[in-house]
């Protein structure tokens, strides 16, 4: 029996819904459907344990094939199954099974809920782009609003930023007291206590050289810029990327020439979010090649599936920029938040995790 959470079942829902609609509708930065901008679906390709299966639209039929044609099934059947699945997802919690949906999945050669976690692509779709009159096979990552907020960048030891604490001369009692703070917001509270003693956080390095070089590949100063976002998050009562970016922009720690109102920080942060979304992973050497070549599909609470297509880059970047936030991950698991000393200098590791809001 297949079990999964709301996000995992949403991937199957997206498959059924898209086949039932026969098109992908674009979304705007406020998560509204753009009715006049859509992409007709030609076929969907899924990588299953038994091989690749294609779901090709032909009029009011979906033709399912592997090495040869397996089945023809009415499009409306997928619409009906999508509606039933949506109701089940909304009415469930935790990890759950849906026997009726699983039986239908098996009948249409769909045996798994999720794509492999080593790739950003959850589903591959052949679409027809009417604006350029071309057909393309594109990989999309699927995110869902039906369950808990999805992550854009998962926390790990690789996403720890190292800060030197300047102007900081604590007593051994102060050091022990700060490191032992164990409140619900203990990392922010420790940073606050450091500041009370005159300490100032200055970016020094990243814990993991691969992630640092991935950032440098995007922009040579990106490690410094993201470090400033991290500082703003742990020192201010804000978490949205857009608000943190504005905070860093006002501070202008990298001393950019702003006399002509260039949006240096916003532009670079949007580029970072896009590259994270479509290909870059902190712990793997990245060569700048996108895996999710199409963009993102978002499953909304009302069941709409919105397409954020990389062809519409401005919309895609705005969607990421306006709908993501930083959050504090487990400091125990990822080993950050403790002041430590090297020679006569004090340091603190702070972690980066980005989640959709």
Steps between C-alpha positions, in 0.01 A plus 500: 500500500629846410513759777603864474442845642297777338796631303584157360141423401489844337747378236254233386216751523694735270540220244125423500394866503728605214389209283136583580547870415712423191687827561718679752393844619762757593495667842602848611707608803185513718413137412211594272421303186573692180207376288631641172845340534506122475698219342322213320625160618620250242614228739640432848791266565544320833797295608359196678668187634390314187651763270380823341128536433346762271153647543420652162191712439304423187168681484294379795726200565823444688717240329732328747808326365830354616697305245166468321143627537345370823166671545259767376294675763261800485640837612193552722603194706813686608289807588270284712790328674669836564186635672472191722870510587486871588215436746694213661819707534311789660330266745813315612804569714842353566594206279198330348391256232220539245410149376258622229761734351771234529284254307452759222872582503586136450254476211673789320857379571571765764667320792675770706407827668827689485789559264852420618634760745832522312333707230303826500263361236181331621320476165594535132246654267500554126319828441419716201601862548258694281697823521807356329311217325739237631473173689734428792552226759546674835566389855292654780533491877166463681418697815175476694297735719279212616732394782775665701710760321757348264870572527692673225840445663531222756717560805816298551849542637587612147278809543676627814652848474794583726512845660781654699374691802677834502540727807412210725686419821269287712585355837489124534173544691349709216611244243346209689182697569446591134576152368257350754201713396228246420187705423263436208694760302836409652721582199353848456518551876868403503570743216314770696715435809816520288388842375427614858866434583610707199561209263453553125464215250731516199484239224814285500431188292263213428523165673503318166725605215280349228203718595725805524638440151149434365404845627814659359418341164173696498658824624843555657348696791194280550639326813530844663150603389330182623697530826343846545154348448581246770617772741184703434282194566665420833507863620167638373142391552451426129533185295365561147772510236356818353508680838848372584625610158358848556672513839836406344445744215440786745811406696706452180781308675687437173507875425349476152458825306126563549484853361306376195269274707633171365341204681828319561389281790155416367639401160771275643269340757242423230773337293603293801141387568450406135819297483413320826150428367611359166825320558749599765535287815730608787685171537559426130739673262281702263595580142224754437276258309132497597334167574144631531513652153135605502458656840253434781149363524306618804201308633272757671254441784208522255651231278629727222841405363694811402802502272797726568684457174866597468408653161309759707807566710377824656183333631698200619755711689226719651313188616811374682594841639154580639413153629804377693633552851792400719446278801708353780579132452614256771820639651581164660468303176687754288754606762466876517418771753784441750770765552845346464853635522795467260816650651374834638211540256137402557276348232136400454343278235151590377296285265312581181169331423243640255134400501201608294252715688 
